[in-house]
């Protein structure tokens, strides 16, 4: 399985950002890069997982979209 680069992952998120705006708010490239740097960019020991399992209730679209955005990023 090919791993996407950070730029490619940000592109995937931005491709759905307008459709998901009601659940994730306004997203742009600068914000996503800042979040990435704050969460994992500071620690060289962080390894990105190959597979992530998201378990979310069927009626919580906000939680699902937030989880997917963070997982992809």
Predicted model as a PDB file, atoms N, CA, C, CB and O in Angstrom, pLDDT in the B-factor column:
MODEL        1                                                                  
ATOM      1  N   UNK A   1       0.842  -1.167   0.000  1.00 66.00           N  
ATOM      2  CA  UNK A   1       0.000   0.000   0.000  1.00 66.00           C  
ATOM      3  C   UNK A   1       0.897   1.243   0.000  1.00 66.00           C  
ATOM      4  CB  UNK A   1      -0.963  -0.009   1.219  1.00 66.00           C  
ATOM      5  O   UNK A   1       1.790   1.377   0.837  1.00 66.00           O  
ATOM      6  N   UNK A   2       0.646   2.137  -0.941  1.00 78.00           N  
ATOM      7  CA  UNK A   2       1.420   3.373  -1.039  1.00 78.00           C  
ATOM      8  C   UNK A   2       0.947   4.368   0.020  1.00 78.00           C  
ATOM      9  CB  UNK A   2       1.297   3.987  -2.456  1.00 78.00           C  
ATOM     10  O   UNK A   2      -0.249   4.624   0.162  1.00 78.00           O  
ATOM     11  N   UNK A   3       1.891   4.913   0.746  1.00 80.00           N  
ATOM     12  CA  UNK A   3       1.558   5.939   1.732  1.00 80.00           C  
ATOM     13  C   UNK A   3       1.534   7.296   1.058  1.00 80.00           C  
ATOM     14  CB  UNK A   3       2.564   5.933   2.905  1.00 80.00           C  
ATOM     15  O   UNK A   3       2.419   7.626   0.268  1.00 80.00           O  
ATOM     16  N   UNK A   4       0.531   8.068   1.369  1.00 85.00           N  
ATOM     17  CA  UNK A   4       0.416   9.402   0.807  1.00 85.00           C  
ATOM     18  C   UNK A   4       1.331  10.364   1.546  1.00 85.00           C  
ATOM     19  CB  UNK A   4      -1.033   9.890   0.864  1.00 85.00           C  
ATOM     20  O   UNK A   4       1.548  10.232   2.750  1.00 85.00           O  
ATOM     21  N   UNK A   5       1.857  11.318   0.822  1.00 86.00           N  
ATOM     22  CA  UNK A   5       2.662  12.361   1.446  1.00 86.00           C  
ATOM     23  C   UNK A   5       1.727  13.316   2.200  1.00 86.00           C  
ATOM     24  CB  UNK A   5       3.515  13.131   0.377  1.00 86.00           C  
ATOM     25  O   UNK A   5       0.509  13.266   2.024  1.00 86.00           O  
ATOM     26  N   UNK A   6       2.292  14.165   3.021  1.00 87.00           N  
ATOM     27  CA  UNK A   6       1.486  15.148   3.744  1.00 87.00           C  
ATOM     28  C   UNK A   6       0.727  16.031   2.760  1.00 87.00           C  
ATOM     29  CB  UNK A   6       2.374  16.012   4.668  1.00 87.00           C  
ATOM     30  O   UNK A   6      -0.449  16.319   2.982  1.00 87.00           O  
ATOM     31  N   UNK A   7       1.363  16.462   1.692  1.00 93.00           N  
ATOM     32  CA  UNK A   7       0.693  17.290   0.688  1.00 93.00           C  
ATOM     33  C   UNK A   7      -0.496  16.566   0.067  1.00 93.00           C  
ATOM     34  CB  UNK A   7       1.679  17.699  -0.403  1.00 93.00           C  
ATOM     35  O   UNK A   7      -1.548  17.168  -0.147  1.00 93.00           O  
ATOM     36  N   UNK A   8      -0.335  15.279  -0.222  1.00 93.00           N  
ATOM     37  CA  UNK A   8      -1.428  14.498  -0.807  1.00 93.00           C  
ATOM     38  C   UNK A   8      -2.571  14.328   0.197  1.00 93.00           C  
ATOM     39  CB  UNK A   8      -0.915  13.118  -1.271  1.00 93.00           C  
ATOM     40  O   UNK A   8      -3.741  14.417  -0.175  1.00 93.00           O  
ATOM     41  N   UNK A   9      -2.237  14.084   1.460  1.00 91.00           N  
ATOM     42  CA  UNK A   9      -3.274  13.938   2.487  1.00 91.00           C  
ATOM     43  C   UNK A   9      -4.043  15.235   2.677  1.00 91.00           C  
ATOM     44  CB  UNK A   9      -2.655  13.499   3.817  1.00 91.00           C  
ATOM     45  O   UNK A   9      -5.264  15.222   2.828  1.00 91.00           O  
ATOM     46  N   UNK A  10      -3.329  16.354   2.669  1.00 93.00           N  
ATOM     47  CA  UNK A  10      -3.998  17.647   2.789  1.00 93.00           C  
ATOM     48  C   UNK A  10      -4.914  17.865   1.591  1.00 93.00           C  
ATOM     49  CB  UNK A  10      -2.965  18.796   2.899  1.00 93.00           C  
ATOM     50  O   UNK A  10      -6.016  18.392   1.748  1.00 93.00           O  
ATOM     51  N   UNK A  11      -4.485  17.475   0.409  1.00 95.00           N  
ATOM     52  CA  UNK A  11      -5.311  17.591  -0.788  1.00 95.00           C  
ATOM     53  C   UNK A  11      -6.601  16.796  -0.680  1.00 95.00           C  
ATOM     54  CB  UNK A  11      -4.535  17.136  -1.998  1.00 95.00           C  
ATOM     55  O   UNK A  11      -7.660  17.265  -1.098  1.00 95.00           O  
ATOM     56  N   UNK A  12      -6.518  15.591  -0.121  1.00 92.00           N  
ATOM     57  CA  UNK A  12      -7.704  14.755   0.071  1.00 92.00           C  
ATOM     58  C   UNK A  12      -8.685  15.452   1.008  1.00 92.00           C  
ATOM     59  CB  UNK A  12      -7.314  13.364   0.633  1.00 92.00           C  
ATOM     60  O   UNK A  12      -9.886  15.487   0.740  1.00 92.00           O  
ATOM     61  N   UNK A  13      -8.183  15.996   2.085  1.00 93.00           N  
ATOM     62  CA  UNK A  13      -9.047  16.679   3.053  1.00 93.00           C  
ATOM     63  C   UNK A  13      -9.686  17.910   2.424  1.00 93.00           C  
ATOM     64  CB  UNK A  13      -8.247  17.079   4.308  1.00 93.00           C  
ATOM     65  O   UNK A  13     -10.885  18.140   2.587  1.00 93.00           O  
ATOM     66  N   UNK A  14      -8.900  18.695   1.712  1.00 95.00           N  
ATOM     67  CA  UNK A  14      -9.435  19.908   1.098  1.00 95.00           C  
ATOM     68  C   UNK A  14     -10.461  19.594   0.005  1.00 95.00           C  
ATOM     69  CB  UNK A  14      -8.299  20.740   0.517  1.00 95.00           C  
ATOM     70  O   UNK A  14     -11.337  20.411  -0.279  1.00 95.00           O  
ATOM     71  N   UNK A  15     -10.351  18.415  -0.602  1.00 94.00           N  
ATOM     72  CA  UNK A  15     -11.307  18.023  -1.638  1.00 94.00           C  
ATOM     73  C   UNK A  15     -12.719  17.843  -1.073  1.00 94.00           C  
ATOM     74  CB  UNK A  15     -10.849  16.730  -2.308  1.00 94.00           C  
ATOM     75  O   UNK A  15     -13.696  18.025  -1.799  1.00 94.00           O  
ATOM     76  N   UNK A  16     -12.841  17.494   0.195  1.00 92.00           N  
ATOM     77  CA  UNK A  16     -14.159  17.308   0.810  1.00 92.00           C  
ATOM     78  C   UNK A  16     -14.502  18.401   1.813  1.00 92.00           C  
ATOM     79  CB  UNK A  16     -14.220  15.964   1.492  1.00 92.00           C  
ATOM     80  O   UNK A  16     -15.584  18.387   2.400  1.00 92.00           O  
ATOM     81  N   UNK A  17     -13.597  19.338   2.012  1.00 91.00           N  
ATOM     82  CA  UNK A  17     -13.771  20.358   3.053  1.00 91.00           C  
ATOM     83  C   UNK A  17     -15.058  21.161   2.901  1.00 91.00           C  
ATOM     84  CB  UNK A  17     -12.595  21.300   3.042  1.00 91.00           C  
ATOM     85  O   UNK A  17     -15.720  21.453   3.896  1.00 91.00           O  
ATOM     86  N   UNK A  18     -15.419  21.518   1.688  1.00 92.00           N  
ATOM     87  CA  UNK A  18     -16.636  22.319   1.491  1.00 92.00           C  
ATOM     88  C   UNK A  18     -17.884  21.506   1.843  1.00 92.00           C  
ATOM     89  CB  UNK A  18     -16.724  22.821   0.027  1.00 92.00           C  
ATOM     90  O   UNK A  18     -18.816  22.026   2.456  1.00 92.00           O  
ATOM     91  N   UNK A  19     -17.896  20.233   1.456  1.00 90.00           N  
ATOM     92  CA  UNK A  19     -19.051  19.378   1.757  1.00 90.00           C  
ATOM     93  C   UNK A  19     -19.181  19.110   3.255  1.00 90.00           C  
ATOM     94  CB  UNK A  19     -18.937  18.052   1.002  1.00 90.00           C  
ATOM     95  O   UNK A  19     -20.288  18.919   3.757  1.00 90.00           O  
ATOM     96  N   UNK A  20     -18.083  19.095   3.952  1.00 89.00           N  
ATOM     97  CA  UNK A  20     -18.074  18.787   5.384  1.00 89.00           C  
ATOM     98  C   UNK A  20     -18.021  20.032   6.266  1.00 89.00           C  
ATOM     99  CB  UNK A  20     -16.901  17.899   5.706  1.00 89.00           C  
ATOM    100  O   UNK A  20     -17.879  19.918   7.483  1.00 89.00           O  
ATOM    101  N   UNK A  21     -18.131  21.200   5.677  1.00 90.00           N  
ATOM    102  CA  UNK A  21     -17.948  22.451   6.420  1.00 90.00           C  
ATOM    103  C   UNK A  21     -18.853  22.545   7.645  1.00 90.00           C  
ATOM    104  CB  UNK A  21     -18.207  23.633   5.509  1.00 90.00           C  
ATOM    105  O   UNK A  21     -18.436  23.064   8.680  1.00 90.00           O  
ATOM    106  N   UNK A  22     -20.071  22.056   7.543  1.00 90.00           N  
ATOM    107  CA  UNK A  22     -20.985  22.138   8.690  1.00 90.00           C  
ATOM    108  C   UNK A  22     -20.519  21.298   9.872  1.00 90.00           C  
ATOM    109  CB  UNK A  22     -22.374  21.697   8.276  1.00 90.00           C  
ATOM    110  O   UNK A  22     -20.937  21.542  11.004  1.00 90.00           O  
ATOM    111  N   UNK A  23     -19.662  20.316   9.629  1.00 87.00           N  
ATOM    112  CA  UNK A  23     -19.187  19.456  10.713  1.00 87.00           C  
ATOM    113  C   UNK A  23     -17.764  19.758  11.149  1.00 87.00           C  
ATOM    114  CB  UNK A  23     -19.277  18.025  10.295  1.00 87.00           C  
ATOM    115  O   UNK A  23     -17.419  19.519  12.306  1.00 87.00           O  
ATOM    116  N   UNK A  24     -16.936  20.273  10.266  1.00 86.00           N  
ATOM    117  CA  UNK A  24     -15.533  20.504  10.628  1.00 86.00           C  
ATOM    118  C   UNK A  24     -15.137  21.971  10.581  1.00 86.00           C  
ATOM    119  CB  UNK A  24     -14.635  19.720   9.713  1.00 86.00           C  
ATOM    120  O   UNK A  24     -14.009  22.319  10.931  1.00 86.00           O  
ATOM    121  N   UNK A  25     -16.047  22.828  10.155  1.00 88.00           N  
ATOM    122  CA  UNK A  25     -15.724  24.251  10.062  1.00 88.00           C  
ATOM    123  C   UNK A  25     -14.879  24.523   8.821  1.00 88.00           C  
ATOM    124  CB  UNK A  25     -14.984  24.725  11.329  1.00 88.00           C  
ATOM    125  O   UNK A  25     -14.722  23.667   7.951  1.00 88.00           O  
ATOM    126  N   UNK A  26     -14.353  25.710   8.768  1.00 90.00           N  
ATOM    127  CA  UNK A  26     -13.533  26.095   7.625  1.00 90.00           C  
ATOM    128  C   UNK A  26     -12.136  25.502   7.715  1.00 90.00           C  
ATOM    129  CB  UNK A  26     -13.448  27.608   7.524  1.00 90.00           C  
ATOM    130  O   UNK A  26     -11.434  25.699   8.707  1.00 90.00           O  
ATOM    131  N   UNK A  27     -11.739  24.784   6.689  1.00 91.00           N  
ATOM    132  CA  UNK A  27     -10.404  24.187   6.644  1.00 91.00           C  
ATOM    133  C   UNK A  27      -9.647  24.778   5.467  1.00 91.00           C  
ATOM    134  CB  UNK A  27     -10.480  22.634   6.532  1.00 91.00           C  
ATOM    135  O   UNK A  27     -10.207  24.984   4.391  1.00 91.00           O  
ATOM    136  N   UNK A  28      -8.382  25.044   5.682  1.00 93.00           N  
ATOM    137  CA  UNK A  28      -7.521  25.454   4.577  1.00 93.00           C  
ATOM    138  C   UNK A  28      -6.143  24.828   4.788  1.00 93.00           C  
ATOM    139  CB  UNK A  28      -7.423  27.018   4.478  1.00 93.00           C  
ATOM    140  O   UNK A  28      -5.861  24.262   5.844  1.00 93.00           O  
ATOM    141  N   UNK A  29      -5.310  24.936   3.791  1.00 94.00           N  
ATOM    142  CA  UNK A  29      -4.003  24.270   3.831  1.00 94.00           C  
ATOM    143  C   UNK A  29      -3.157  24.756   5.010  1.00 94.00           C  
ATOM    144  CB  UNK A  29      -3.248  24.507   2.518  1.00 94.00           C  
ATOM    145  O   UNK A  29      -2.513  23.951   5.683  1.00 94.00           O  
ATOM    146  N   UNK A  30      -3.157  26.036   5.257  1.00 94.00           N  
ATOM    147  CA  UNK A  30      -2.348  26.596   6.354  1.00 94.00           C  
ATOM    148  C   UNK A  30      -2.775  26.024   7.701  1.00 94.00           C  
ATOM    149  CB  UNK A  30      -2.463  28.132   6.381  1.00 94.00           C  
ATOM    150  O   UNK A  30      -1.934  25.644   8.515  1.00 94.00           O  
ATOM    151  N   UNK A  31      -4.079  25.963   7.931  1.00 92.00           N  
ATOM    152  CA  UNK A  31      -4.592  25.420   9.190  1.00 92.00           C  
ATOM    153  C   UNK A  31      -4.216  23.951   9.350  1.00 92.00           C  
ATOM    154  CB  UNK A  31      -6.114  25.582   9.262  1.00 92.00           C  
ATOM    155  O   UNK A  31      -3.789  23.533  10.427  1.00 92.00           O  
ATOM    156  N   UNK A  32      -4.371  23.164   8.285  1.00 93.00           N  
ATOM    157  CA  UNK A  32      -4.056  21.739   8.368  1.00 93.00           C  
ATOM    158  C   UNK A  32      -2.573  21.498   8.628  1.00 93.00           C  
ATOM    159  CB  UNK A  32      -4.475  21.035   7.087  1.00 93.00           C  
ATOM    160  O   UNK A  32      -2.216  20.604   9.395  1.00 93.00           O  
ATOM    161  N   UNK A  33      -1.716  22.282   8.001  1.00 92.00           N  
ATOM    162  CA  UNK A  33      -0.275  22.148   8.259  1.00 92.00           C  
ATOM    163  C   UNK A  33       0.064  22.530   9.710  1.00 92.00           C  
ATOM    164  CB  UNK A  33       0.531  23.032   7.274  1.00 92.00           C  
ATOM    165  O   UNK A  33       0.896  21.890  10.352  1.00 92.00           O  
ATOM    166  N   UNK A  34      -0.582  23.565  10.201  1.00 91.00           N  
ATOM    167  CA  UNK A  34      -0.347  23.996  11.589  1.00 91.00           C  
ATOM    168  C   UNK A  34      -0.774  22.907  12.570  1.00 91.00           C  
ATOM    169  CB  UNK A  34      -1.109  25.310  11.889  1.00 91.00           C  
ATOM    170  O   UNK A  34      -0.057  22.600  13.522  1.00 91.00           O  
ATOM    171  N   UNK A  35      -1.943  22.331  12.330  1.00 87.00           N  
ATOM    172  CA  UNK A  35      -2.427  21.248  13.193  1.00 87.00           C  
ATOM    173  C   UNK A  35      -1.456  20.073  13.161  1.00 87.00           C  
ATOM    174  CB  UNK A  35      -3.838  20.789  12.757  1.00 87.00           C  
ATOM    175  O   UNK A  35      -1.124  19.515  14.207  1.00 87.00           O  
ATOM    176  N   UNK A  36      -1.002  19.696  11.974  1.00 87.00           N  
ATOM    177  CA  UNK A  36      -0.063  18.585  11.838  1.00 87.00           C  
ATOM    178  C   UNK A  36       1.214  18.868  12.629  1.00 87.00           C  
ATOM    179  CB  UNK A  36       0.269  18.335  10.352  1.00 87.00           C  
ATOM    180  O   UNK A  36       1.682  18.020  13.389  1.00 87.00           O  
ATOM    181  N   UNK A  37       1.763  20.043  12.449  1.00 86.00           N  
ATOM    182  CA  UNK A  37       3.000  20.394  13.152  1.00 86.00           C  
ATOM    183  C   UNK A  37       2.813  20.398  14.662  1.00 86.00           C  
ATOM    184  CB  UNK A  37       3.496  21.757  12.695  1.00 86.00           C  
ATOM    185  O   UNK A  37       3.688  19.943  15.399  1.00 86.00           O  
ATOM    186  N   UNK A  38       1.680  20.908  15.125  1.00 84.00           N  
ATOM    187  CA  UNK A  38       1.418  20.938  16.564  1.00 84.00           C  
ATOM    188  C   UNK A  38       1.223  19.546  17.143  1.00 84.00           C  
ATOM    189  CB  UNK A  38       0.198  21.783  16.853  1.00 84.00           C  
ATOM    190  O   UNK A  38       1.612  19.284  18.282  1.00 84.00           O  
ATOM    191  N   UNK A  39       0.625  18.657  16.369  1.00 80.00           N  
ATOM    192  CA  UNK A  39       0.322  17.322  16.876  1.00 80.00           C  
ATOM    193  C   UNK A  39       1.490  16.343  16.765  1.00 80.00           C  
ATOM    194  CB  UNK A  39      -0.858  16.767  16.142  1.00 80.00           C  
ATOM    195  O   UNK A  39       1.777  15.622  17.720  1.00 80.00           O  
ATOM    196  N   UNK A  40       2.166  16.306  15.621  1.00 79.00           N  
ATOM    197  CA  UNK A  40       3.202  15.290  15.435  1.00 79.00           C  
ATOM    198  C   UNK A  40       4.520  15.826  14.910  1.00 79.00           C  
ATOM    199  CB  UNK A  40       2.709  14.249  14.510  1.00 79.00           C  
ATOM    200  O   UNK A  40       5.528  15.121  14.963  1.00 79.00           O  
ATOM    201  N   UNK A  41       4.545  17.032  14.411  1.00 70.00           N  
ATOM    202  CA  UNK A  41       5.754  17.547  13.779  1.00 70.00           C  
ATOM    203  C   UNK A  41       6.922  17.778  14.712  1.00 70.00           C  
ATOM    204  CB  UNK A  41       5.444  18.801  13.103  1.00 70.00           C  
ATOM    205  O   UNK A  41       8.067  17.849  14.265  1.00 70.00           O  
ATOM    206  N   UNK A  42       6.658  17.893  15.974  1.00 69.00           N  
ATOM    207  CA  UNK A  42       7.708  18.215  16.935  1.00 69.00           C  
ATOM    208  C   UNK A  42       8.471  16.988  17.421  1.00 69.00           C  
ATOM    209  CB  UNK A  42       7.114  18.933  18.112  1.00 69.00           C  
ATOM    210  O   UNK A  42       9.578  17.125  17.940  1.00 69.00           O  
ATOM    211  N   UNK A  43       7.914  15.810  17.267  1.00 69.00           N  
ATOM    212  CA  UNK A  43       8.518  14.610  17.836  1.00 69.00           C  
ATOM    213  C   UNK A  43       8.967  13.656  16.732  1.00 69.00           C  
ATOM    214  CB  UNK A  43       7.530  13.907  18.777  1.00 69.00           C  
ATOM    215  O   UNK A  43       8.136  13.088  16.023  1.00 69.00           O  
ATOM    216  N   UNK A  44      10.252  13.482  16.588  1.00 63.00           N  
ATOM    217  CA  UNK A  44      10.782  12.631  15.515  1.00 63.00           C  
ATOM    218  C   UNK A  44      10.491  11.150  15.753  1.00 63.00           C  
ATOM    219  CB  UNK A  44      12.285  12.840  15.380  1.00 63.00           C  
ATOM    220  O   UNK A  44      10.678  10.344  14.841  1.00 63.00           O  
ATOM    221  N   UNK A  45      10.041  10.766  16.946  1.00 71.00           N  
ATOM    222  CA  UNK A  45       9.736   9.366  17.234  1.00 71.00           C  
ATOM    223  C   UNK A  45       8.346   8.964  16.755  1.00 71.00           C  
ATOM    224  CB  UNK A  45       9.854   9.106  18.720  1.00 71.00           C  
ATOM    225  O   UNK A  45       8.021   7.778  16.727  1.00 71.00           O  
ATOM    226  N   UNK A  46       7.519   9.948  16.376  1.00 68.00           N  
ATOM    227  CA  UNK A  46       6.157   9.655  15.937  1.00 68.00           C  
ATOM    228  C   UNK A  46       6.195   8.938  14.601  1.00 68.00           C  
ATOM    229  CB  UNK A  46       5.319  10.946  15.834  1.00 68.00           C  
ATOM    230  O   UNK A  46       6.853   9.384  13.661  1.00 68.00           O  
ATOM    231  N   UNK A  47       5.487   7.826  14.526  1.00 72.00           N  
ATOM    232  CA  UNK A  47       5.363   7.080  13.269  1.00 72.00           C  
ATOM    233  C   UNK A  47       3.900   7.109  12.852  1.00 72.00           C  
ATOM    234  CB  UNK A  47       5.881   5.599  13.418  1.00 72.00           C  
ATOM    235  O   UNK A  47       3.003   6.895  13.667  1.00 72.00           O  
ATOM    236  N   UNK A  48       3.679   7.372  11.592  1.00 71.00           N  
ATOM    237  CA  UNK A  48       2.310   7.396  11.095  1.00 71.00           C  
ATOM    238  C   UNK A  48       1.822   5.961  10.913  1.00 71.00           C  
ATOM    239  CB  UNK A  48       2.215   8.189   9.759  1.00 71.00           C  
ATOM    240  O   UNK A  48       2.532   5.131  10.346  1.00 71.00           O  
ATOM    241  N   UNK A  49       0.619   5.667  11.390  1.00 72.00           N  
ATOM    242  CA  UNK A  49       0.095   4.306  11.260  1.00 72.00           C  
ATOM    243  C   UNK A  49      -0.287   3.991   9.824  1.00 72.00           C  
ATOM    244  CB  UNK A  49      -1.112   4.114  12.169  1.00 72.00           C  
ATOM    245  O   UNK A  49      -0.604   4.897   9.054  1.00 72.00           O  
ATOM    246  N   UNK A  50      -0.260   2.750   9.465  1.00 75.00           N  
ATOM    247  CA  UNK A  50      -0.671   2.337   8.134  1.00 75.00           C  
ATOM    248  C   UNK A  50      -2.172   2.198   8.015  1.00 75.00           C  
ATOM    249  CB  UNK A  50      -0.013   1.042   7.769  1.00 75.00           C  
ATOM    250  O   UNK A  50      -2.744   2.455   6.955  1.00 75.00           O  
ATOM    251  N   UNK A  51      -2.814   1.791   9.099  1.00 81.00           N  
ATOM    252  CA  UNK A  51      -4.263   1.578   9.096  1.00 81.00           C  
ATOM    253  C   UNK A  51      -4.832   2.168  10.385  1.00 81.00           C  
ATOM    254  CB  UNK A  51      -4.621   0.049   8.966  1.00 81.00           C  
ATOM    255  O   UNK A  51      -4.254   2.016  11.461  1.00 81.00           O  
ATOM    256  N   UNK A  52      -5.971   2.841  10.257  1.00 84.00           N  
ATOM    257  CA  UNK A  52      -6.653   3.398  11.425  1.00 84.00           C  
ATOM    258  C   UNK A  52      -8.096   2.911  11.397  1.00 84.00           C  
ATOM    259  CB  UNK A  52      -6.582   4.971  11.443  1.00 84.00           C  
ATOM    260  O   UNK A  52      -8.742   2.951  10.349  1.00 84.00           O  
ATOM    261  N   UNK A  53      -8.601   2.458  12.520  1.00 85.00           N  
ATOM    262  CA  UNK A  53      -9.988   2.040  12.646  1.00 85.00           C  
ATOM    263  C   UNK A  53     -10.749   3.154  13.361  1.00 85.00           C  
ATOM    264  CB  UNK A  53     -10.109   0.677  13.417  1.00 85.00           C  
ATOM    265  O   UNK A  53     -10.356   3.576  14.448  1.00 85.00           O  
ATOM    266  N   UNK A  54     -11.826   3.626  12.761  1.00 84.00           N  
ATOM    267  CA  UNK A  54     -12.678   4.654  13.359  1.00 84.00           C  
ATOM    268  C   UNK A  54     -13.979   3.986  13.782  1.00 84.00           C  
ATOM    269  CB  UNK A  54     -12.946   5.843  12.359  1.00 84.00           C  
ATOM    270  O   UNK A  54     -14.680   3.404  12.954  1.00 84.00           O  
ATOM    271  N   UNK A  55     -14.298   4.068  15.059  1.00 86.00           N  
ATOM    272  CA  UNK A  55     -15.560   3.529  15.566  1.00 86.00           C  
ATOM    273  C   UNK A  55     -16.381   4.719  16.035  1.00 86.00           C  
ATOM    274  CB  UNK A  55     -15.334   2.477  16.733  1.00 86.00           C  
ATOM    275  O   UNK A  55     -16.021   5.396  16.998  1.00 86.00           O  
ATOM    276  N   UNK A  56     -17.495   4.967  15.342  1.00 85.00           N  
ATOM    277  CA  UNK A  56     -18.302   6.151  15.619  1.00 85.00           C  
ATOM    278  C   UNK A  56     -19.772   5.769  15.555  1.00 85.00           C  
ATOM    279  CB  UNK A  56     -17.984   7.299  14.617  1.00 85.00           C  
ATOM    280  O   UNK A  56     -20.173   4.942  14.736  1.00 85.00           O  
ATOM    281  N   UNK A  57     -20.564   6.370  16.416  1.00 82.00           N  
ATOM    282  CA  UNK A  57     -22.004   6.144  16.393  1.00 82.00           C  
ATOM    283  C   UNK A  57     -22.576   6.604  15.055  1.00 82.00           C  
ATOM    284  CB  UNK A  57     -22.695   6.882  17.565  1.00 82.00           C  
ATOM    285  O   UNK A  57     -22.068   7.554  14.458  1.00 82.00           O  
ATOM    286  N   UNK A  58     -23.611   5.950  14.587  1.00 79.00           N  
ATOM    287  CA  UNK A  58     -24.199   6.260  13.294  1.00 79.00           C  
ATOM    288  C   UNK A  58     -24.877   7.607  13.201  1.00 79.00           C  
ATOM    289  CB  UNK A  58     -25.164   5.230  12.948  1.00 79.00           C  
ATOM    290  O   UNK A  58     -25.193   8.056  12.099  1.00 79.00           O  
ATOM    291  N   UNK A  59     -25.112   8.268  14.325  1.00 82.00           N  
ATOM    292  CA  UNK A  59     -25.802   9.550  14.288  1.00 82.00           C  
ATOM    293  C   UNK A  59     -24.920  10.725  14.747  1.00 82.00           C  
ATOM    294  CB  UNK A  59     -27.038   9.477  15.150  1.00 82.00           C  
ATOM    295  O   UNK A  59     -25.432  11.774  15.137  1.00 82.00           O  
ATOM    296  N   UNK A  60     -23.619  10.542  14.697  1.00 82.00           N  
ATOM    297  CA  UNK A  60     -22.714  11.612  15.127  1.00 82.00           C  
ATOM    298  C   UNK A  60     -21.791  11.999  13.979  1.00 82.00           C  
ATOM    299  CB  UNK A  60     -21.887  11.176  16.364  1.00 82.00           C  
ATOM    300  O   UNK A  60     -20.601  11.683  13.989  1.00 82.00           O  
ATOM    301  N   UNK A  61     -22.355  12.687  12.988  1.00 84.00           N  
ATOM    302  CA  UNK A  61     -21.583  13.068  11.808  1.00 84.00           C  
ATOM    303  C   UNK A  61     -20.413  13.969  12.160  1.00 84.00           C  
ATOM    304  CB  UNK A  61     -22.473  13.760  10.802  1.00 84.00           C  
ATOM    305  O   UNK A  61     -19.353  13.873  11.541  1.00 84.00           O  
ATOM    306  N   UNK A  62     -20.585  14.834  13.134  1.00 84.00           N  
ATOM    307  CA  UNK A  62     -19.501  15.731  13.533  1.00 84.00           C  
ATOM    308  C   UNK A  62     -18.295  14.926  14.014  1.00 84.00           C  
ATOM    309  CB  UNK A  62     -19.976  16.700  14.639  1.00 84.00           C  
ATOM    310  O   UNK A  62     -17.165  15.174  13.592  1.00 84.00           O  
ATOM    311  N   UNK A  63     -18.540  13.972  14.889  1.00 85.00           N  
ATOM    312  CA  UNK A  63     -17.453  13.144  15.416  1.00 85.00           C  
ATOM    313  C   UNK A  63     -16.795  12.321  14.308  1.00 85.00           C  
ATOM    314  CB  UNK A  63     -17.979  12.214  16.517  1.00 85.00           C  
ATOM    315  O   UNK A  63     -15.573  12.178  14.282  1.00 85.00           O  
ATOM    316  N   UNK A  64     -17.599  11.784  13.397  1.00 86.00           N  
ATOM    317  CA  UNK A  64     -17.065  11.000  12.291  1.00 86.00           C  
ATOM    318  C   UNK A  64     -16.158  11.840  11.420  1.00 86.00           C  
ATOM    319  CB  UNK A  64     -18.191  10.413  11.457  1.00 86.00           C  
ATOM    320  O   UNK A  64     -15.033  11.439  11.121  1.00 86.00           O  
ATOM    321  N   UNK A  65     -16.639  13.010  11.008  1.00 86.00           N  
ATOM    322  CA  UNK A  65     -15.839  13.860  10.109  1.00 86.00           C  
ATOM    323  C   UNK A  65     -14.569  14.350  10.792  1.00 86.00           C  
ATOM    324  CB  UNK A  65     -16.666  15.061   9.629  1.00 86.00           C  
ATOM    325  O   UNK A  65     -13.505  14.363  10.174  1.00 86.00           O  
ATOM    326  N   UNK A  66     -14.663  14.752  12.051  1.00 85.00           N  
ATOM    327  CA  UNK A  66     -13.470  15.196  12.777  1.00 85.00           C  
ATOM    328  C   UNK A  66     -12.457  14.061  12.890  1.00 85.00           C  
ATOM    329  CB  UNK A  66     -13.850  15.713  14.179  1.00 85.00           C  
ATOM    330  O   UNK A  66     -11.259  14.275  12.708  1.00 85.00           O  
ATOM    331  N   UNK A  67     -12.930  12.868  13.187  1.00 85.00           N  
ATOM    332  CA  UNK A  67     -12.055  11.717  13.317  1.00 85.00           C  
ATOM    333  C   UNK A  67     -11.371  11.394  11.980  1.00 85.00           C  
ATOM    334  CB  UNK A  67     -12.849  10.505  13.819  1.00 85.00           C  
ATOM    335  O   UNK A  67     -10.171  11.125  11.942  1.00 85.00           O  
ATOM    336  N   UNK A  68     -12.138  11.423  10.897  1.00 86.00           N  
ATOM    337  CA  UNK A  68     -11.564  11.135   9.580  1.00 86.00           C  
ATOM    338  C   UNK A  68     -10.532  12.183   9.176  1.00 86.00           C  
ATOM    339  CB  UNK A  68     -12.667  11.062   8.527  1.00 86.00           C  
ATOM    340  O   UNK A  68      -9.467  11.835   8.666  1.00 86.00           O  
ATOM    341  N   UNK A  69     -10.836  13.462   9.397  1.00 88.00           N  
ATOM    342  CA  UNK A  69      -9.882  14.517   9.059  1.00 88.00           C  
ATOM    343  C   UNK A  69      -8.582  14.314   9.836  1.00 88.00           C  
ATOM    344  CB  UNK A  69     -10.480  15.914   9.358  1.00 88.00           C  
ATOM    345  O   UNK A  69      -7.496  14.364   9.258  1.00 88.00           O  
ATOM    346  N   UNK A  70      -8.692  14.089  11.132  1.00 85.00           N  
ATOM    347  CA  UNK A  70      -7.482  13.881  11.939  1.00 85.00           C  
ATOM    348  C   UNK A  70      -6.759  12.602  11.552  1.00 85.00           C  
ATOM    349  CB  UNK A  70      -7.835  13.841  13.421  1.00 85.00           C  
ATOM    350  O   UNK A  70      -5.529  12.574  11.531  1.00 85.00           O  
ATOM    351  N   UNK A  71      -7.495  11.548  11.245  1.00 85.00           N  
ATOM    352  CA  UNK A  71      -6.871  10.300  10.822  1.00 85.00           C  
ATOM    353  C   UNK A  71      -6.134  10.427   9.504  1.00 85.00           C  
ATOM    354  CB  UNK A  71      -7.904   9.225  10.711  1.00 85.00           C  
ATOM    355  O   UNK A  71      -5.022   9.917   9.363  1.00 85.00           O  
ATOM    356  N   UNK A  72      -6.736  11.097   8.542  1.00 86.00           N  
ATOM    357  CA  UNK A  72      -6.091  11.298   7.249  1.00 86.00           C  
ATOM    358  C   UNK A  72      -4.865  12.180   7.400  1.00 86.00           C  
ATOM    359  CB  UNK A  72      -7.070  11.916   6.245  1.00 86.00           C  
ATOM    360  O   UNK A  72      -3.817  11.917   6.810  1.00 86.00           O  
ATOM    361  N   UNK A  73      -5.009  13.225   8.195  1.00 83.00           N  
ATOM    362  CA  UNK A  73      -3.885  14.153   8.362  1.00 83.00           C  
ATOM    363  C   UNK A  73      -2.715  13.471   9.041  1.00 83.00           C  
ATOM    364  CB  UNK A  73      -4.314  15.381   9.169  1.00 83.00           C  
ATOM    365  O   UNK A  73      -1.680  14.098   9.265  1.00 83.00           O  
TER     366      UNK A  73                                                      
ENDMDL                                                                          
END                                                                             
